[in-house]
Amino acid sequence: MDLIASLKSELSGKFERLIVALMYSPFKYDAKELHDSLKVNHKPTSPPPLFGPLSLAEYGSNLEEDIKSDTSGYFERILVCLLQRDDPRCYVDSAMVLQDAQALYAAGEKIRGTDEIQFITILCTRSATHLLRVFDEYQKLASKSLEDSIRSETHGSLEDAMLAIGKEHRTPLLFTAKLINVSLQGAGTCDGTLIRVIVSRSEIDLNLIKAEFLKIAGKSLSTMILEDTSGDYKTALLNLCGSDK
C-alpha cells in the first residue's frame, strides 16, 4: 500500500483532504484537482493552471479533451486557448501591444455589439506581461478600464472568466487573497478552495498573499482560520500559513 492510500485509510474528512494534497508535487496536485473537478462535471469558474494538456496523462485522459466534453461555447474556447498558450509568464511583443489594445477597443466599445472571439483570442493567448501593457494602452484609448468594458460588453460565464483573467494578471496577489476570503465567508467554509489555494501557494508567495488578505478582510488569515475551522484540520492549516509577523 502506498503512502497516500495509507493516509486515506487512517484519516478522514477535511483533514484527510489537506494531508493528501500535501503529498503531491505542485504540478501533479493541479492535475489532480482539474481531473477531480471534471470527473464530477463541475465546471471551473476561473482560468486553470497553465500547464500542458498532457498533465492528466497518469489518469488516462487528456485535459483539453476533457474540457471540451464538459464545457461548451465561449467558456470552452477560453479554457482551451489558455491551455495552448506557450509561455504565460514574461514574453512581450512591443509591436503588438498597441495593436491588441486597438483590436479590443474595436471589438467592443467602438461597435454595436461585441466581437467575443477577439476578446478571447487576445486575453487568452498573450503573455501576462504583454497583457499588462495592453491594459494600460486600452485605458488610454477607451478612457475606461478593460474590466469596465468587459462588464458592459459581456455577461454570464464569459464575463466571469474574462474578469478573472484580467484580475489575475493585473493584481495576482489580491486576486488570490480574495479567493481565500470568499472561501471563508458565509455560513460555512468552502474547504476545497481553501485547501487548494493554501497548499499550492504555501511555498511560493503565501506570505505576500497574507498581507493582501489582511487589507481586504480586516483580519489576519490565521485569525480567520482559527474562527472558521477546528481540530487537526485547523492546526495543519495554521502550520502551513506560518506566523502573522
Secondary structure as GFF3:
##gff-version 3
##sequence-region A 1 245
A	DSSP	alpha_helix	3	10	.	.	.	ID=ss1
A	DSSP	alpha_helix	13	21	.	.	.	ID=ss2
A	DSSP	alpha_helix	26	39	.	.	.	ID=ss3
A	DSSP	three_ten_helix	57	59	.	.	.	ID=ss4
A	DSSP	alpha_helix	63	70	.	.	.	ID=ss5
A	DSSP	alpha_helix	73	84	.	.	.	ID=ss6
A	DSSP	alpha_helix	94	107	.	.	.	ID=ss7
A	DSSP	alpha_helix	116	125	.	.	.	ID=ss8
A	DSSP	alpha_helix	128	142	.	.	.	ID=ss9
A	DSSP	alpha_helix	146	153	.	.	.	ID=ss10
A	DSSP	alpha_helix	156	170	.	.	.	ID=ss11
A	DSSP	alpha_helix	172	183	.	.	.	ID=ss12
A	DSSP	alpha_helix	191	201	.	.	.	ID=ss13
A	DSSP	alpha_helix	206	217	.	.	.	ID=ss14
A	DSSP	alpha_helix	221	228	.	.	.	ID=ss15
A	DSSP	alpha_helix	231	241	.	.	.	ID=ss16
###
